[in-house]
Amino acid sequence: MDKIILVTLVLLSVFAMKLIITNKRIKKLHYQKMKQLKDIFKSLSSKQEILNHKASISTDFQSNYKSDMKKLSEEIFVLQKRIFELLTKK
């Protein structure tokens, strides 16, 4: 009877040690994955900031381009009007 209890205690001790070792390995792997996730998150955040900056520049360029094209169209219209006026006077 004592041998059965002793063998059971030894087996439980071995099982507990195996669980402790496995738990430490899983924790270490978890911390590595969390660090990797944080690094990826930082990288994505910086890329998003760069993208937002580029989108802002693009939006500014588009609005300036539209404004400039509108002014150019108006100036062309005025010049065409003057040319027609000059041609009709001759």
Z-matrix of the N, CA and C atoms (Angstrom, degrees):
N
C 1 1.439
C 2 1.527 1 110.84
N 3 1.339 2 115.81 1 -41.38
C 4 1.463 3 119.91 2 178.91
C 5 1.525 4 110.91 3 -64.17
N 6 1.341 5 116.08 4 -35.55
C 7 1.467 6 119.34 5 -179.94
C 8 1.529 7 110.77 6 -66.89
N 9 1.320 8 117.37 7 -37.64
C 10 1.473 9 120.86 8 179.83
C 11 1.528 10 109.96 9 -65.50
N 12 1.307 11 117.04 10 -41.87
C 13 1.465 12 121.49 11 178.47
C 14 1.520 13 109.93 12 -66.21
N 15 1.336 14 116.71 13 -42.37
C 16 1.465 15 121.55 14 179.97
C 17 1.527 16 110.39 15 -64.45
N 18 1.333 17 117.56 16 -45.02
C 19 1.469 18 121.47 17 178.78
C 20 1.529 19 110.04 18 -63.75
N 21 1.318 20 117.25 19 -40.90
C 22 1.466 21 121.44 20 178.62
C 23 1.525 22 110.65 21 -63.54
N 24 1.325 23 117.21 22 -42.97
C 25 1.473 24 120.71 23 177.55
C 26 1.522 25 111.46 24 -63.20
N 27 1.318 26 116.31 25 -42.21
C 28 1.469 27 120.19 26 179.14
C 29 1.522 28 109.91 27 -64.26
N 30 1.334 29 117.26 28 -45.53
C 31 1.468 30 120.47 29 179.14
C 32 1.533 31 111.52 30 -62.84
N 33 1.341 32 115.89 31 -41.35
C 34 1.460 33 119.30 32 177.12
C 35 1.529 34 111.61 33 -65.11
N 36 1.328 35 116.31 34 -37.91
C 37 1.468 36 120.46 35 177.69
C 38 1.527 37 110.47 36 -64.65
N 39 1.322 38 116.67 37 -43.89
C 40 1.471 39 120.95 38 178.45
C 41 1.526 40 109.50 39 -63.12
N 42 1.321 41 116.13 40 -44.62
C 43 1.462 42 120.45 41 178.75
C 44 1.531 43 111.13 42 -61.77
N 45 1.334 44 117.03 43 -41.99
C 46 1.472 45 121.17 44 178.24
C 47 1.525 46 110.64 45 -64.00
N 48 1.331 47 118.32 46 -41.07
C 49 1.471 48 121.60 47 178.69
C 50 1.532 49 109.98 48 -64.36
N 51 1.331 50 115.61 49 -41.98
C 52 1.463 51 119.40 50 178.61
C 53 1.530 52 109.88 51 -62.33
N 54 1.327 53 117.96 52 -42.12
C 55 1.457 54 121.32 53 177.61
C 56 1.522 55 111.71 54 -63.55
N 57 1.325 56 117.05 55 -40.81
C 58 1.469 57 121.14 56 179.09
C 59 1.529 58 110.39 57 -63.39
N 60 1.328 59 116.46 58 -45.67
C 61 1.474 60 120.76 59 -179.93
C 62 1.530 61 110.03 60 -64.17
N 63 1.319 62 116.73 61 -43.96
C 64 1.465 63 120.41 62 178.94
C 65 1.523 64 110.83 63 -63.65
N 66 1.317 65 116.34 64 -40.93
C 67 1.465 66 120.80 65 178.80
C 68 1.524 67 111.05 66 -62.04
N 69 1.335 68 117.81 67 -42.50
C 70 1.469 69 121.36 68 179.14
C 71 1.521 70 110.35 69 -64.34
N 72 1.337 71 116.62 70 -40.52
C 73 1.463 72 120.84 71 179.72
C 74 1.530 73 110.08 72 -65.38
N 75 1.315 74 116.57 73 -42.68
C 76 1.467 75 120.44 74 179.33
C 77 1.527 76 110.61 75 -65.82
N 78 1.335 77 118.11 76 -40.22
C 79 1.477 78 121.17 77 177.39
C 80 1.522 79 110.52 78 -62.21
N 81 1.333 80 116.66 79 -44.22
C 82 1.458 81 120.67 80 179.89
C 83 1.525 82 110.21 81 -61.95
N 84 1.316 83 116.93 82 -44.24
C 85 1.458 84 121.37 83 177.98
C 86 1.528 85 110.53 84 -63.46
N 87 1.322 86 116.60 85 -39.74
C 88 1.465 87 121.15 86 178.36
C 89 1.531 88 110.90 87 -62.17
N 90 1.320 89 117.22 88 -45.74
C 91 1.465 90 120.27 89 179.83
C 92 1.530 91 110.99 90 -63.99
N 93 1.338 92 116.69 91 -37.23
C 94 1.461 93 119.33 92 177.53
C 95 1.526 94 110.87 93 -65.06
N 96 1.325 95 116.51 94 -43.30
C 97 1.459 96 120.58 95 179.53
C 98 1.530 97 110.91 96 -66.03
N 99 1.331 98 117.37 97 -38.38
C 100 1.464 99 120.55 98 177.91
C 101 1.526 100 110.74 99 -65.07
N 102 1.333 101 117.04 100 -40.53
C 103 1.466 102 120.87 101 177.62
C 104 1.529 103 109.70 102 -63.43
N 105 1.329 104 115.89 103 -43.28
C 106 1.456 105 120.33 104 178.55
C 107 1.532 106 110.09 105 -62.61
N 108 1.326 107 117.15 106 -41.71
C 109 1.456 108 121.48 107 178.50
C 110 1.529 109 111.44 108 -63.30
N 111 1.337 110 117.06 109 -41.60
C 112 1.467 111 120.41 110 177.90
C 113 1.525 112 110.73 111 -63.61
N 114 1.336 113 116.90 112 -41.15
C 115 1.467 114 120.42 113 178.78
C 116 1.527 115 110.83 114 -63.24
N 117 1.324 116 115.95 115 -42.77
C 118 1.465 117 119.95 116 178.60
C 119 1.526 118 109.98 117 -64.68
N 120 1.324 119 116.87 118 -40.91
C 121 1.469 120 120.64 119 179.16
C 122 1.522 121 110.54 120 -62.47
N 123 1.340 122 117.21 121 -43.17
C 124 1.468 123 120.00 122 177.79
C 125 1.518 124 110.68 123 -62.60
N 126 1.325 125 116.83 124 -42.33
C 127 1.458 126 120.99 125 179.00
C 128 1.528 127 111.00 126 -62.28
N 129 1.323 128 116.63 127 -45.20
C 130 1.465 129 120.13 128 178.75
C 131 1.524 130 111.66 129 -64.22
N 132 1.326 131 116.74 130 -37.78
C 133 1.465 132 120.10 131 178.73
C 134 1.525 133 110.80 132 -63.54
N 135 1.326 134 116.58 133 -43.92
C 136 1.466 135 119.32 134 179.92
C 137 1.528 136 110.51 135 -67.26
N 138 1.332 137 117.40 136 -38.31
C 139 1.464 138 119.89 137 177.70
C 140 1.521 139 110.75 138 -65.69
N 141 1.333 140 116.83 139 -36.61
C 142 1.461 141 120.36 140 178.35
C 143 1.528 142 110.40 141 -66.38
N 144 1.323 143 117.77 142 -39.78
C 145 1.464 144 120.52 143 177.25
C 146 1.527 145 110.48 144 -62.50
N 147 1.331 146 116.54 145 -42.89
C 148 1.472 147 120.72 146 178.90
C 149 1.525 148 109.82 147 -63.06
N 150 1.342 149 116.31 148 -43.22
C 151 1.459 150 120.77 149 179.52
C 152 1.524 151 111.21 150 -63.49
N 153 1.321 152 117.09 151 -41.99
C 154 1.471 153 120.56 152 177.86
C 155 1.522 154 110.73 153 -62.58
N 156 1.327 155 116.56 154 -39.83
C 157 1.465 156 120.66 155 178.53
C 158 1.529 157 110.22 156 -64.04
N 159 1.335 158 116.76 157 -44.71
C 160 1.463 159 120.18 158 179.22
C 161 1.523 160 111.08 159 -65.11
N 162 1.333 161 116.82 160 -38.64
C 163 1.468 162 120.00 161 178.04
C 164 1.523 163 110.25 162 -64.23
N 165 1.311 164 116.59 163 -37.84
C 166 1.464 165 120.96 164 177.98
C 167 1.526 166 110.31 165 -64.08
N 168 1.314 167 116.00 166 -44.43
C 169 1.475 168 120.25 167 178.41
C 170 1.522 169 110.02 168 -62.47
N 171 1.327 170 116.52 169 -42.87
C 172 1.471 171 120.91 170 -179.95
C 173 1.520 172 111.34 171 -63.33
N 174 1.317 173 116.47 172 -41.83
C 175 1.468 174 120.17 173 179.22
C 176 1.525 175 110.39 174 -64.44
N 177 1.327 176 116.72 175 -43.09
C 178 1.470 177 120.00 176 177.47
C 179 1.524 178 110.68 177 -61.08
N 180 1.325 179 116.04 178 -43.55
C 181 1.464 180 120.16 179 -179.87
C 182 1.523 181 110.59 180 -62.64
N 183 1.331 182 116.71 181 -43.80
C 184 1.467 183 119.56 182 -179.57
C 185 1.524 184 111.50 183 -62.53
N 186 1.325 185 116.32 184 -43.91
C 187 1.471 186 117.93 185 -179.46
C 188 1.533 187 110.42 186 -66.69
N 189 1.325 188 117.58 187 -40.19
C 190 1.470 189 120.09 188 177.40
C 191 1.526 190 110.94 189 -65.36
N 192 1.329 191 116.57 190 -40.16
C 193 1.464 192 121.14 191 -179.77
C 194 1.528 193 110.23 192 -63.32
N 195 1.331 194 116.83 193 -45.38
C 196 1.469 195 119.98 194 179.33
C 197 1.529 196 110.75 195 -62.50
N 198 1.321 197 115.70 196 -42.09
C 199 1.467 198 119.56 197 179.58
C 200 1.529 199 110.50 198 -63.63
N 201 1.328 200 115.96 199 -45.30
C 202 1.469 201 119.82 200 179.84
C 203 1.528 202 111.48 201 -64.21
N 204 1.314 203 117.26 202 -40.36
C 205 1.469 204 120.53 203 179.03
C 206 1.525 205 110.87 204 -65.47
N 207 1.316 206 116.36 205 -37.79
C 208 1.465 207 119.99 206 177.75
C 209 1.531 208 109.99 207 -64.38
N 210 1.338 209 117.14 208 -44.61
C 211 1.472 210 120.68 209 178.49
C 212 1.523 211 110.81 210 -62.88
N 213 1.337 212 115.48 211 -41.07
C 214 1.462 213 120.28 212 179.73
C 215 1.528 214 110.62 213 -64.18
N 216 1.315 215 116.55 214 -42.18
C 217 1.474 216 120.38 215 178.51
C 218 1.520 217 110.68 216 -62.50
N 219 1.321 218 115.87 217 -42.23
C 220 1.466 219 119.49 218 178.56
C 221 1.529 220 110.95 219 -63.73
N 222 1.322 221 116.11 220 -41.10
C 223 1.466 222 119.41 221 -179.95
C 224 1.525 223 110.79 222 -67.24
N 225 1.325 224 116.95 223 -39.67
C 226 1.470 225 120.31 224 177.00
C 227 1.521 226 109.77 225 -62.27
N 228 1.314 227 116.16 226 -42.41
C 229 1.471 228 119.95 227 179.01
C 230 1.533 229 110.76 228 -60.66
N 231 1.330 230 115.78 229 -44.41
C 232 1.475 231 119.71 230 179.44
C 233 1.520 232 110.11 231 -63.07
N 234 1.318 233 117.70 232 -42.50
C 235 1.475 234 120.90 233 179.60
C 236 1.528 235 110.86 234 -65.06
N 237 1.328 236 117.17 235 -41.75
C 238 1.460 237 120.12 236 178.03
C 239 1.527 238 110.55 237 -62.72
N 240 1.313 239 115.12 238 -40.42
C 241 1.463 240 119.73 239 178.67
C 242 1.523 241 110.66 240 -61.14
N 243 1.344 242 116.38 241 -43.66
C 244 1.474 243 120.27 242 178.90
C 245 1.531 244 111.26 243 -64.46
N 246 1.349 245 115.33 244 -40.61
C 247 1.470 246 118.78 245 179.78
C 248 1.520 247 109.71 246 -62.42
N 249 1.329 248 117.95 247 -44.18
C 250 1.460 249 121.06 248 178.99
C 251 1.524 250 111.15 249 -63.82
N 252 1.309 251 115.92 250 -37.40
C 253 1.468 252 119.75 251 178.15
C 254 1.524 253 110.44 252 -64.97
N 255 1.346 254 115.57 253 -43.02
C 256 1.465 255 119.68 254 179.32
C 257 1.524 256 110.60 255 -66.14
N 258 1.314 257 116.49 256 -38.86
C 259 1.466 258 119.37 257 -179.78
C 260 1.524 259 111.44 258 -68.95
N 261 1.307 260 116.42 259 -36.55
C 262 1.475 261 118.42 260 179.86
C 263 1.528 262 111.65 261 -72.01
N 264 1.337 263 117.13 262 -27.71
C 265 1.472 264 119.87 263 179.14
C 266 1.516 265 110.36 264 -72.30
N 267 1.322 266 118.33 265 -30.25
C 268 1.461 267 120.73 266 -178.28
C 269 1.480 268 107.22 267 -82.41
